Amino acid sequence: MSKILIRGAKVLGGEPQDVLIDGESVEAVGTGLSAEGATVVEAEGKILLPGLVDLHTHLREPGREDSETVLTGTKAAAVGGFTAVHAMANTFPVADTAGVVEQVWRLGKESGYCDVQPVGAVTVGLEGKKLAELGAMHDSAAGVKVFSDDGKCVDDAVIMRRALEYVKAFDGVVAQHAQEPRLTEGAQMNEGVVSSELGLGGWPAVAEESIIARDVLLAAHVGSRVHICHLSTAGSVEIVRWAKSKGWNVTAEVTPHHLLLTDELVRTYNPVYKVNPPLRTEADVMALREALADGTIDCVATDHAPHPHEDKDCEWAAAAMGMVGLETALSVVQQTMVDSGLLDWAGVADRMSFRPAAIGRLEGHGRPVSAGEPANLTLVDPAYRGAVDPSGFASRSRNTPYEGRELPGRVTHTWLRGRATVVDGNLA
């Protein structure tokens, strides 16, 4: 592998520096660096970040390769600046055994575009009745440390307690999809003014908040780690803030779409805006931004949820929930958090690389941009402005809520252990 000299990049948004990559590692960081025979990347005005890490990605393989595959999903991840993703368990078959998580892990190795860390199911078949093979998945080649029934809530308090007790033995974490099922039967969107006016079934904030309140108490009781998936309400923020003030081992994520979009968009009846948890109110959006800025919310996770055309191009009630997000995540974070002055680029590195890697206990990712560290890096042009065109996505699916919307910033290069996966905005 030849040497690569990144010249004049603003490392984590700081003063311009040169970064020399040799093989799989960063050899040097400084000014005026040179290396004979190195490939030079001119990076004036660009931001160099550690490779992004997504705690919440749906790659759909095995079983729904019509939506996404590990290969197409990791290509989308690389284009978005990610060097590692956590693949959720709601596949067909469900990733509830060592065999299935190892299959996903090996597919990730073969793809070569980013590292794939499988997430194991908490319960067999995501049915919420019996614990899955948590220990076997952890001891497998995939080394699973994050467990989630995402898409469904572990609503049985005894099962949730047992899961928290079990994963504590190997420093694992249970990532909860907080949704009290009885409070959301028939729900189509956020419960509020808009749902009342449209006559659509409401998904109340308390359905999320009541589960989060229960689970932070259970985590404290057990002395284990709980992670809250796609937190979406101002009330949820307050519960997590309170739990953290107690010193409890609670972490939380927010999606890019919950940082930008509101339930007012549902007035279009365009199913591209149908997602779980639903788009909330402007007040919720502002509370989420502030919580991400002050660290109450630990990280941004995409909840990349690809669907084939026919599952979204239909009437609202019949449409699948979810939206793709890997290729637009960093742009949305730049618009909502950086351009608004709430976070600097070092803060983005923290929320989109350092912290998610730490929560997932993912080695080799979320590391400083310094000599001796793995060369998992992302180069961003923050001055770029362009309309989102899903026809050019690397993802197999096109269900983005941002089609035609102008977003700032573009990933120009991504390196996975020193090997370019994206060059000049295109897959290598």
Summary of the structure (lengths in Angstrom):
residues: 428
radius of gyration: 20.5
end to end distance: 14.5
largest distance: 67.4
contacts: 1641
relative contact order: 0.16
helix: 34%
strand: 24%
